[in-house]
Each structure stands twice: as structure tokens, then as C-alpha cells.
Amino acid sequence: MQSGRKLYTVSTLSREVKRLLETSYASIQVEGEISSLSRPISGHQYFSIKDENCQLRCAFFKNSARLCPTKLKDGMQVIISAKISLFEKRGDFQLIVQSVVESGEGLLRKRFEQLKSQLNAEGLFSLSAKQGLPSMPARVGIITSPTGAAIHDIISVFKRRYPATNLLIYSAQVQGEFAAQSLVSAIKIADTRQEVDVIILGRGGGSLEDLWPFNEEIVARAIFNCSIPVVSAVGHESDVTISDLVADIRAATPTAAAELLSPDKQELRRTSISLYARLQNIMSRHYEQACQQSDHLQFRLSTFKKRIEHDNYRYKHVEERLFHLIRPVLKEHYYQLSNLTSRIHRPDQTLNLQSQNFINIHKRLMMIGQNKVTAANSSYAILQQGMSHQQAIRKIKSNSIYLSGINKRFWNKIPQLIQQKRNLMESKVYALQTLSPLQTLSRGFATLQKPGEQTIISSVMQLQKDDAIQANLKDGHLVCKITQIHRDKND
């Protein structure tokens, strides 16, 4: 043994190499093709990832594999997130896999994050730019595929919760090459027509590729520029798209969006009953206040009447005193005139003139007193008519009858509106069922496509001998093999 060199045991060297690898490469991403995949009963998955020059062993343990949405298979091109380790018992270099995505999905994820950062920097996700939703929309626009499951879920929720809501469907593709442009066109049409209070933009669940049209920049900008509030309801609760981030409100599913915009008719009924009770209480309070005010005016009127009677008594008393005062004066003047008759030559004319003056003064005093009494009686009659208790009661009864009529017309109108909307909905459902491709399949027809592909086969030029095809019937599908191909002579 040479001195100065450290001697390692196999176990010690394996442990140090393992520690060095795990420390230096704690988290990496590797792209390649899966081969030699095995799934033992333990739940772990073991495979190799390779390219044209090399391959690496990989271990995908059960706890991590259970969270992976991608089902692995041989030949799949993937990007794995892993850490490097060493299996000490065999001395094998291996990757401990943490997550796996298909290569195409990985690129889409990268594009998603880049567009998300760009639009966020431009302020398209800002809360200040988002619009509020109407509390009870009368007309709701739905942008989705008219043949998808999402439209049926939305319609059934509105029919169950609040059938009075008008639903307008703006047909659009939600999957495929031209889906993004179709969604943009539908949004612009709805914004131009301004015939709905709010828009639901949605579709059912699917893979990242299926939902990709809702991650396109043109769709995001169309939602941001739309003057009508937009509710995004794309995929399932775990799916998050760019449209969800730009929209004014994000709903987890199309069903959740419909429940968000449709008030519960039972809750509305309870609210209406509560408001009616409040209205009755308010009317009762107003009636009580009017009665109290009427009683107060009646009291003031009776007080004024007593005052008038008191003034009449005073006037009569003054009149009697006046007569008592005038009579002695007249007598005294009469006696003076009588005494002067013998002393004054022809005094009859002067006496007649003075007597006439006294008579005129007496008439004027009597007229003034009567005019005052008449004016006081007129004022009393006017006040009594204006402050009549019966007039206030008639006004309250009139208002009560008017409000009762409004309430009755309100409740009579609701069943009619509900029936109209139910008839309209049933006609649209019948039209959708008539146009559904499932009706064609139920008559014995079938659609052909290659297994694993979505394109419908419409020509023999798309097939070759020994190709496998899938025939879709109304209750399932058949997998067939092409043994012969006959082409028409005209072709």
C-alpha cells in the first residue's frame, strides 16, 4: 500500500459520490424519450430516458407519480424535473424524478409564463381595470361551442335558479387551429351589439393543448378591450388560463359562472316577502302619523272654534254696553234739545240733523260688528274644510288601494314572464337537438377517424391499406382495419 493516499471502502466511496451528486445537482430538467418503462406492484415507476447517443436510468417514486397528470408510456418525448442520485447497492447512476410533462406541453407552459409576464407588465391583470358585475342581469351572453357540454350546464343552471334571464349564445370554436380567432370575433360581435349585460366566456375541461386558444394574446386583448363585463369559466377548478387572469371575474367552471350570475328565485321570493312586510309596516306608521296629525288639527280646530265663540260673546257684550251708553246720551241730548226748543227759534232742523247723525253712527257700528263676525265665521269654515279628518283618511285609503294594485300586477306578471322564457328555452333546446350530430348517428350513420386523432375521414385518399380506423356510432365505437380500398373512377 502506498503511503499518503486515502484508502476508500466501496461503501464509503459510494456514499461520498452520492452526496457530491445530490449536492451539485439538486434540481435539473432533462428532455428525452422514455424507454424500458416498468410499473411494479409497489406503485413506483422505473424507466430510462434517452436520446440518440445516451440513456439514463430514472426512478419515479409512488408519492411523486401519484401527483403527475401525464400517463407515461414507451416512446413518449418528455421533460422531467429531477435530482441526480446514486443507487449505492449497485453503484448505478440514476435520476430521482419529481415531475414529468410532455415536451409539447412544456413548451406551451413556457409560452404561457412568457405571455403572462408580458400582459401583467402592461397592466391587463390590474384590479383597477376590472369592471363590476350587475347584481341581477336581465340578458346574459354566452360565448362557447353550441354543441359542447358547457352550454348545457349553463342553461340548466339558469333554468333551475332564475328562468327569467334571457340567454344569448354567440357561437364560437373553443378548440383547434382557428378557435382563438373565432373567440375574438364572438367577443367583438357581442361588444358591438351591446345587447347583453354580462358575458360568460367558457368551455369544459381538457388538456393544456385543448385549452390553449384561451391562452392566446389576441383573445386576452379582446377581453380587456370589451366594454361589457366578462366572466371567464374555462376548464375545471385547477385549470388557469390567461383569459381567467384578464377577465373581470374568474369562475372555476361554467356551472359556477352560471350560479354566480343567476339569482336564486327562492331567495328572491324571500326578499320580496320581506320587502312587502316592510312596506306594510311603513304604511302603518304613515297611517298612524296621519291619524295623529289629523287629531292634532282637529284639536286646533276646536280651539279656534272656542275662540270664535268667545269673540262672539265679547262682541255681544260690547254691543249691549254700547247701547247702554248711547241711550243715556241720546236722552240727555233730547232733553237738552227740548229745553232749547223754547229758547231757539226754529230748532227742528238742527235737531233732525243731529238725530240723523246719531242714527248713522249707530248703523255703522252695527255693520262693522256684523262684518267682523261674518269674516270670523268664514275663516272658521275654510279651516274646518281644509283640515277635515275624513279627507286625510280618504287620501290614505286611495294610496293604499294604488299600492295594492301595483303589488297585484307585479305578482301576476311574474308567472307570465317565466312561462314565456320557458317556451323560448324549450324551442332553442329543440333546435339544438335537431342540429346535433348525435341525431345523425342515431339513424345508423357513423363517423370515421384514425385512432388518437380528431380529424374526420372524408375521403379514401386519406387512408392506405392495413390502416386502422375508428368508426364512431351512437353508443360506442369500432376499431377496424382496412383490407381493400376502392376509389371511384371519376376521382
BELSUL-V105692 format. One line per field, one symbol per residue. ss: DSSP state (H for helix, E for strand, L for the rest). phi: phi as a letter, one per 40 degrees, with the letter a starting at -180 (. if undefined). A space follows every 50 residues. Layout:
ss: ???
phi: ???
This chain:
ss: LLLLLLLLLHHHHHHHHHHHHHHHLLLEEEEEEEEEEELLLLLLEEEEEE LLLLEEEEEELHHHHLLLLLLLLLLLEEEEEEEEEEELLLLEEEEEEEEE EEHHHHHHHHHHHHHHHHHHHHLLLLHHHLLLLLLLLLEEEEEELLLLHH HHHHHHHHHHHLLLLEEEEEELLLLLLLHHHHHHHHHHHHHHHLLLLEEE EEELLLLLLLLHHHHLHHHHHHHHHLLLEEEEEELLLLLLLHHHHHLLEE LLLHHHHHHHHLLLHHHHHHHHHHHHHHHHHHHHHHHHHHHHHHHHHHHH HHHHHHHHHHHHHHHHHHHHHHHHHHHHHHHHHHHHHHHHHLLLLLLHHH HHHHHHHHHHHHHHHHHHHHHHHHHHHHHHHHHHHHLLHHHHHHHHHHHH HHHHHHHHHHHHHHHHHHHHHHHHHHHHHHHHHHHLHHHHHHLLLLEEEL LLLLLELLLHHHLLLLLEEEEEELLEEEEEELLLLLLLLLL
phi: .ccgbccbccccccccccccccccbcabbbbabcafcbbcccgcbbabbb bcbaabcbbbcdccccccccccacgccbbbbabcabcccbgccabccbab bcdccccccccdccccccccccgccccccccccccaccbbcbbaccbccc cccccccccccaccccbbcbcacbahcbcccccccccccccccfbbcabb baacciccccccdcbcccccccccccccdbbcbbgccccbbcccccccab bcadcccccccbcccccccccccccccccccccccccccccccccccccc ccccccccccccccccccccccccccdccccccccccccccccbcfcccc ccccccccccccccccccccccccccccccccccccbccccccccccccc cccccccccdccccdccccdccccccccccccccccccccccchcabbac dgbccccbacccbbcgccbbccbcbiabbbbcbabbbcccc
